[in-house]
Amino acid sequence: MSAGPRLWQRALQHRSFTFGAILSVLLVIAAGVSFVWTPFNPYEIDMAKRLLPAGQGHLLGTDPYGRDIVSLLLVGARASIAVGVIAVGIGLVVGTAFGLLAAAKRGWVEELIMRLADFGFAFPAILSAIMLTAVFGPGMVNAIIAIGIYNIPTFARITRASANAVWSREFVMAARACGKGPLSITIEHVLPNIMSVLIVQATIRFAIAILAEAALSYLGLGTQPPQPSWGRMLSEAQTLMFQAPMLAVYPGVAIALAVLGLNLLGDGLRDIFDPRLARKR
């Protein structure tokens, strides 16, 4: 049996992967559906319908501005996915490049890259967003940049550690003996053998990026009005906890399910790509 069918067989039998994949697919579907259909216009304010309870013409009710909650949740999924994909993409591309360079060159190049990575860990996403906001103002772009910069050191360290293990393997030594250079070996041998590690880490960082975007929007540093955001929905609901407590529950549950799904998906992928880890637990 080839590697492909074995991977799919393990995936279908892995409960964490299956449940995480279902939740992640639902997140993508929600964002995709919002481009073509929402129950109501999520940008239309109707103060006559503010704070309607669930069921009175609106499945989950309305917010303090009379906007439909379901529509806001659907459109808010777009911001979460957009920030997650772009921010993780920045960290993956830049961090992986630095990590591969550090593993290939060693010496002072590796030391310099690792010290820069250590310096990057001193600036978490929220702190970076605050600094960017002070200079350029709040917004989704600054949130993406802040979260992306925060992801770079993580991917650089993981790539470097994984690549170092591959560089010591026999097939890499054979490639070097055949006269292949560091660039050729990195592209043809090192990168394909660490791809599974990068995929798992990207999935987990995606969940962290969604959480960071929600936190930044809650603080007013992320997605700005009128674009809906789960984090800002939580912020707007905090002053109405006794009057309409469900306003905070809906976006909170959406964030929790999205993060849970991606974490379970990442956990499942790790076990599928390396069954030895699953047996140890």
C-alpha positions, -999 to 999 in steps of 0.1 A, spaced: 0 0 0 14 34 -10 19 63 15 -11 83 2 -38 57 10 -22 49 44 -23 86 53 -60 89 43 -68 57 63 -51 71 94 -69 104 89 -103 88 87 -97 68 118 -83 97 138 -112 113 158 -94 146 166 -85 151 129 -120 143 118 -137 166 143 -112 194 137 -116 191 100 -154 193 102 -152 225 124 -125 240 101 -146 233 70 -176 248 86 -156 280 93 -145 282 56 -181 275 44 -195 303 67 -170 328 53 -176 316 17 -214 318 20 -212 353 34 -198 365 0 -230 355 -18 -257 355 9 -265 367 44 -300 368 60 -298 406 63 -274 434 53 -247 433 80 -238 469 74 -274 483 76 -282 501 109 -318 500 121 -322 514 156 -359 505 156 -348 468 157 -320 471 183 -315 442 208 -343 421 194 -343 386 211 -337 355 191 -366 343 169 -384 376 163 -376 377 126 -339 372 134 -325 337 142 -301 350 169 -315 384 174 -300 418 167 -271 438 181 -272 474 197 -274 489 162 -302 467 149 -279 445 128 -286 408 124 -263 386 145 -262 357 121 -251 380 93 -224 396 115 -211 362 124 -209 350 88 -192 381 76 -169 382 107 -156 348 97 -140 365 66 -118 387 88 -107 358 109 -97 337 79 -81 366 60 -60 376 89 -51 340 97 -41 331 61 -21 362 53 -4 365 87 5 328 88 16 330 52 40 358 61 54 339 90 56 306 70 74 321 39 98 344 57 104 322 87 110 291 67 134 309 44 155 321 74 153 287 91 165 269 59 193 295 55 204 290 91 205 252 87 224 253 54 250 279 63 256 273 100 283 293 117 278 330 122 248 331 98 229 306 119 239 324 151 227 358 137 194 344 125 187 327 158 195 358 178 172 378 156 145 352 163 151 356 200 147 394 196 114 388 177 100 369 205 102 400 227 75 416 206 42 396 208 14 403 183 -6 426 206 25 447 216 36 449 179 0 460 170 1 487 196 34 501 183 21 500 147 -11 516 157 7 545 174 25 552 141 1 543 113 -33 540 131 -55 510 138 -67 486 111 -67 451 97 -35 456 77 -15 466 108 -30 436 127 -19 413 99 16 427 99 19 425 136 7 388 138 28 379 107 60 394 123 52 374 155 50 342 135 84 346 117 106 336 147 85 306 155 87 292 119 124 301 117 132 281 148 111 251 139 124 250 103 160 253 115 157 225 140 139 202 116 163 210 87 193 203 109 180 168 115 176 162 78 211 176 70 226 148 91 208 120 71 226 97 48 208 107 16 218 143 21 255 132 27 252 112 -5 239 143 -24 268 163 -11 292 136 -22 277 138 -57 286 175 -58 252 191 -52 253 226 -36 235 238 -4 207 254 -24 200 223 -45 200 201 -15 177 224 4 151 225 -23 153 189 -34 159 171 -1 155 192 30 123 212 23 102 182 11 112 162 43 102 190 67 70 199 48 48 179 71 62 197 102 55 231 86 19 221 77 12 211 112 27 242 126 9 264 101 -24 249 112 -17 256 149 -5 291 142 -37 297 122 -57 291 154 -34 315 173 -38 341 146 -76 340 148 -74 344 186 -49 373 182 -71 390 156 -101 387 179 -81 402 208 -68 430 187 -103 438 174 -116 437 210 -90 463 219 -99 484 189 -66 478 171 -78 453 145 -106 452 120 -124 486 120 -160 495 115 -181 490 95 -164 456 87 -178 430 112 -154 412 135 -159 386 162 -136 405 185 -154 438 181 -187 421 186 -174 410 220 -163 445 228 -196 460 219 -214 434 240 -195 440 272 -216 470 282 -248 450 278 -239 419 297 -270 421 320 -294 435 293 -285 411 265 -259 385 277 -262 364 246 -246 391 225 -213 380 240 -220 343 239 -224 341 201 -191 355 190 -173 339 219 -186 305 209 -177 312 172 -141 321 183 -139 290 206 -151 266 179 -128 280 152 -97 278 175 -108 243 188 -113 230 153 -79 242 140 -61 230 171 -77 195 168 -69 195 131 -32 203 138 -31 177 166 -45 151 142 -21 160 114 8 156 137 -3 121 147 -10 112 111 23 124 97 42 107 126 23 78 141 50 73 167 38 104 185 3 90 187 15 57 202 35 75 228 5 94 242 
